[in-house]
Amino acid sequence: MANGLGDPRLKAVLAAGASLALYLAPWFIPFVGTTFTIWCPAPLILLYRRLGLGVGRTGLIMAAGGAVAFFLSLGAPLAGFYYLFHAALALVLGEAPWWRVPPDRAVAVAAGAGLTVMLVVAWSGGVFSISGLSDMQGPYWQEKLAQVLEIYRRSGLSEQEIEAARQLLTSLGGAIIRLAPGILATGALLLAWVNLLVTLRLDRSRSAPASLDTWQAPEVLVWVLIPAGLAMALTSGFWFWLGANLVLVVSLVYFFQGMAVIAYWLHRKKASGLIKTVVYLLVAVEFFVAILVAAIGLFDIWFNFRRLPSAAPPPAAGPASGE
């Protein structure tokens, strides 16, 4: 039987502990702690890839159970249950290579699983209610709105100014809630993508991953984007918001393709590590650059910026660069 650091059970404990530590970072590191939380599925995915299904599942159960138990002991059960979102990402992305699921499909399935878990937890915890989606009548939102308005009242604002603030916050909140499905879906897709990317870079136990450079989005997606854009331009109410949510999600997929185009040309031009770092930092911190990248991904459908063979099907390796 393996002993010490070579013991698979100890590695499962360490991976679970690392994942929980990353999840807890915002409680101990103000402001920047959230940037650590987004990586909490990665140790568990890496455990799966290196030691297999059995050890991976053990680590995942330890991490999920530990998160729920810890926050239940603190009287904050929702914080523990929200960890299950990250656990769902780790489960799908960790299991995918063993079931021969292509990375791009694994990212989509993981995002869907994580989104489902998050919505169930949020609904059961009273963060939103189906009947209160359109007017922010859920108890959670009413409580938060009252807290904000009380801060304004203590700061010396008049009742007229407070009422104006109430109307503005309610209007903005209503728009955010209507866009919530798209926002949550894009967030889940992005987190699944970056966590798979980092584990592929760290994992040396399997064959070298295929290149990101040649990944292409399914061509059928453009026929989702066009009607969704028309719905935003020509309709209002339900159909407008449905179109807006679809545009958000599809735009992120084309952002992935735009990143593949950029990676292709950086590699072809033999760009230095410094230039690559600057380019990727610009994409990460500048919103308009990210929009430009998504546009590059969309127009790559027609202009084929990488001169890829049009008859060849997209490679199995998806936006996360796969097996």
C-alpha positions in Angstrom: 0.0 0.0 0.0 1.3 3.5 -0.9 2.4 5.6 2.0 3.1 9.3 2.7 2.7 11.8 -0.1 2.3 8.9 -2.6 -0.9 7.7 -0.9 -3.8 8.4 -3.3 -6.1 9.0 -0.3 -3.7 11.7 1.0 -3.7 13.3 -2.4 -7.5 13.3 -2.4 -7.4 15.1 1.0 -4.9 17.6 -0.2 -6.8 18.3 -3.4 -10.1 18.7 -1.5 -8.3 21.0 1.0 -6.8 23.1 -1.8 -10.2 23.5 -3.4 -11.8 24.6 -0.1 -9.0 27.0 0.7 -9.5 28.7 -2.7 -13.2 28.9 -2.1 -12.7 30.4 1.3 -10.2 33.0 0.1 -12.7 35.9 -0.1 -13.4 35.5 3.7 -9.7 35.9 4.5 -8.4 38.1 1.7 -10.7 41.1 1.1 -11.3 42.4 -2.4 -8.9 40.2 -4.3 -9.9 36.9 -2.6 -12.6 36.3 -5.3 -9.9 36.0 -7.9 -8.8 32.8 -6.1 -12.3 31.4 -5.8 -12.7 31.0 -9.5 -9.9 28.4 -9.5 -11.4 26.1 -6.8 -12.5 23.3 -9.3 -8.9 23.1 -10.7 -7.3 20.9 -7.9 -10.1 18.4 -8.2 -10.0 18.2 -12.0 -6.3 17.7 -11.8 -6.8 14.9 -9.2 -9.2 13.2 -11.6 -6.8 13.5 -14.5 -3.8 12.2 -12.6 -5.2 9.5 -10.4 -8.4 8.4 -12.0 -12.1 8.2 -11.4 -12.1 6.6 -7.9 -9.6 9.0 -6.3 -11.2 11.9 -8.1 -14.6 11.1 -6.8 -13.3 10.7 -3.3 -11.7 14.1 -3.4 -14.8 15.7 -4.8 -17.0 14.2 -2.1 -14.6 15.3 0.6 -14.5 18.8 -0.7 -18.3 19.2 -1.2 -19.1 17.6 2.1 -16.5 19.7 3.9 -17.8 22.9 2.4 -21.4 22.2 3.4 -20.5 21.0 6.9 -18.2 24.0 7.5 -20.8 26.6 6.6 -23.6 24.8 8.3 -21.6 25.0 11.5 -21.3 28.8 11.0 -25.0 29.1 10.4 -24.5 30.1 6.7 -25.8 27.1 4.8 -26.2 28.9 1.4 -22.5 29.7 1.3 -21.8 26.0 1.6 -24.4 24.9 -0.9 -23.0 27.4 -3.5 -19.8 25.4 -3.4 -21.7 22.7 -5.2 -21.6 24.9 -8.3 -17.8 24.5 -8.4 -18.2 20.8 -7.5 -20.5 20.3 -10.5 -17.8 21.9 -12.8 -15.1 19.7 -11.3 -17.3 16.5 -11.6 -18.0 16.9 -15.3 -14.6 18.2 -16.4 -12.9 15.6 -14.2 -14.9 12.7 -15.5 -14.9 13.8 -19.2 -11.5 12.4 -20.3 -12.3 9.0 -18.9 -15.6 8.9 -20.8 -14.0 10.2 -24.0 -16.1 13.4 -24.0 -14.4 16.1 -26.2 -13.2 19.1 -24.2 -15.5 21.6 -25.9 -18.6 19.5 -25.2 -17.3 18.9 -21.7 -17.1 22.6 -21.1 -20.7 23.1 -22.3 -22.0 20.2 -20.2 -20.1 21.4 -17.1 -21.5 24.9 -17.5 -25.0 23.5 -17.8 -24.6 21.4 -14.7 -23.1 24.2 -12.7 -25.8 26.6 -13.8 -28.5 24.2 -12.8 -27.1 23.7 -9.4 -26.7 27.4 -8.8 -30.3 28.2 -9.9 -31.7 25.4 -7.6 -29.6 26.6 -4.6 -30.6 30.3 -5.3 -34.3 29.5 -5.6 -34.4 27.2 -2.6 -32.5 29.9 -0.6 -35.0 32.6 -1.5 -32.5 34.6 -3.6 -35.2 34.9 -6.3 -38.7 33.6 -6.9 -40.3 32.9 -10.3 -43.2 35.3 -9.6 -40.8 38.0 -8.5 -38.4 37.9 -11.3 -39.8 40.9 -13.2 -40.3 43.3 -10.4 -37.7 42.3 -7.7 -40.4 41.2 -5.3 -38.4 38.3 -3.9 -37.6 38.5 -0.2 -33.8 38.5 -0.7 -33.9 41.5 -3.1 -36.3 43.4 -0.9 -34.0 42.9 2.1 -30.9 44.1 0.2 -32.7 47.1 -1.3 -33.9 48.1 2.2 -30.4 47.9 3.5 -29.0 50.1 0.7 -31.8 52.7 1.2 -31.2 52.7 4.9 -27.5 53.6 4.3 -28.7 56.5 2.0 -31.1 57.7 4.7 -28.4 57.7 7.3 -26.1 59.7 5.0 -28.6 62.6 5.1 -30.5 62.2 1.8 -34.1 63.5 1.7 -37.1 61.2 1.3 -37.6 62.4 -2.2 -34.0 61.5 -3.1 -34.3 58.2 -1.5 -37.5 57.4 -3.5 -35.7 58.4 -6.7 -32.9 56.0 -5.7 -35.4 53.3 -5.0 -36.9 53.6 -8.5 -33.5 53.7 -10.1 -32.2 50.6 -8.2 -35.4 48.7 -8.9 -35.2 49.5 -12.6 -31.5 48.5 -12.8 -32.2 45.4 -10.7 -35.0 44.4 -12.9 -32.8 44.5 -16.0 -30.1 42.5 -14.3 -32.6 39.9 -13.2 -34.0 39.6 -16.7 -30.5 39.1 -18.0 -29.6 36.7 -15.1 -29.9 33.5 -17.2 -27.4 34.8 -19.8 -25.1 36.3 -17.2 -25.0 33.1 -15.2 -24.6 30.9 -18.3 -21.7 33.0 -19.6 -20.1 33.0 -16.2 -20.4 29.2 -15.9 -19.0 28.7 -19.4 -16.1 31.0 -18.7 -15.3 29.4 -15.4 -15.4 25.9 -16.9 -13.2 27.0 -19.8 -10.5 28.7 -17.6 -10.4 25.8 -15.1 -9.9 23.3 -17.8 -7.3 25.4 -19.4 -5.2 25.7 -16.3 -5.5 22.0 -15.5 -4.4 21.1 -19.0 -1.3 23.3 -18.5 -0.5 21.8 -15.2 -1.2 18.1 -16.1 1.9 16.3 -17.4 0.6 12.8 -16.8 -1.3 12.5 -20.1 -0.3 13.2 -23.7 0.3 16.7 -24.7 -2.9 18.7 -25.3 -4.0 19.6 -28.8 -3.6 23.2 -29.8 -6.2 25.9 -29.1 -5.2 27.6 -32.3 -7.5 25.6 -34.6 -10.7 25.4 -32.6 -13.9 26.5 -34.4 -17.4 27.1 -33.0 -20.2 25.1 -34.5 -21.4 26.9 -37.6 -25.1 26.5 -36.6 -24.5 29.0 -33.8 -24.7 31.9 -36.2 -28.3 30.9 -36.9 -28.9 31.4 -33.2 -27.2 34.8 -33.0 -28.9 36.3 -36.0 -32.6 35.7 -34.8 -31.6 36.7 -31.3 -30.2 40.0 -32.6 -33.3 40.6 -34.6 -35.4 39.9 -31.6 -33.5 42.6 -29.7 -33.9 45.1 -32.5 -37.5 44.5 -33.5 -39.3 43.3 -30.4 -39.9 44.2 -26.7 -40.8 42.5 -23.5 -40.2 38.7 -23.3 -38.8 38.3 -26.8 -36.4 41.2 -26.4 -35.0 39.7 -23.2 -34.8 36.2 -24.6 -32.8 37.6 -27.5 -30.5 39.5 -25.2 -29.8 36.4 -23.1 -29.0 34.3 -26.2 -26.7 37.1 -27.6 -24.8 37.1 -24.3 -24.2 33.3 -24.4 -23.4 33.0 -28.1 -21.1 36.0 -28.0 -19.0 34.3 -25.4 -18.6 31.2 -27.7 -17.4 33.5 -30.4 -15.0 35.1 -27.9 -13.5 31.7 -27.5 -13.1 31.4 -31.2 -11.6 34.9 -31.4 -9.1 33.8 -28.8 -8.2 30.8 -30.9 -7.5 33.2 -33.9 -5.3 35.4 -31.8 -3.4 32.4 -30.4 -2.9 31.1 -33.9 -1.4 34.3 -35.2 0.8 34.8 -32.1 2.2 31.4 -32.5 2.6 31.8 -36.3 4.5 35.1 -35.8 6.6 33.5 -33.0 5.6 36.2 -30.6 7.6 36.4 -27.4 6.2 35.5 -24.0 6.1 39.1 -23.0 4.0 40.1 -26.1 1.6 37.2 -25.4 1.2 38.2 -21.8 0.5 41.8 -22.8 -2.1 40.8 -25.3 -3.9 38.4 -23.0 -3.8 41.0 -20.2 -5.4 43.5 -22.5 -8.2 41.0 -23.3 -8.7 40.3 -19.6 -8.9 43.9 -18.3 -10.3 45.9 -21.3 -13.9 45.3 -22.0 -13.8 46.8 -25.5 -10.9 44.6 -26.5 -12.9 41.5 -25.4 -15.8 42.7 -27.6 -13.3 43.0 -30.5 -12.1 39.5 -29.9 -15.7 38.2 -30.0 -16.2 40.0 -33.3 -13.0 38.5 -34.7 -14.4 35.1 -33.7 -17.7 35.8 -35.5 -16.2 37.1 -38.7 -13.8 34.2 -38.8 -16.7 32.1 -40.0 -16.8 34.0 -43.3 -13.2 35.3 -43.6 -11.3 32.2 -42.3 -8.5 34.3 -40.8 -6.4 31.2 -40.1 -6.9 29.8 -43.6 -8.1 26.5 -42.1 -9.4 23.8 -44.5 -13.1 24.5 -44.9 -13.9 20.9 -45.6 -12.2 19.7 -42.4 -14.5 19.2 -39.4 -13.5 21.1 -36.2 -11.0 19.2 -34.2 -12.1 17.4 -31.1 -10.1 19.8 -28.9 -12.4 22.6 -27.9 -11.8 26.0 -26.5 -10.0 24.5 -23.6 -7.6 22.6 -25.9 -8.1 19.0 -25.2 -6.8 15.5 -25.3 
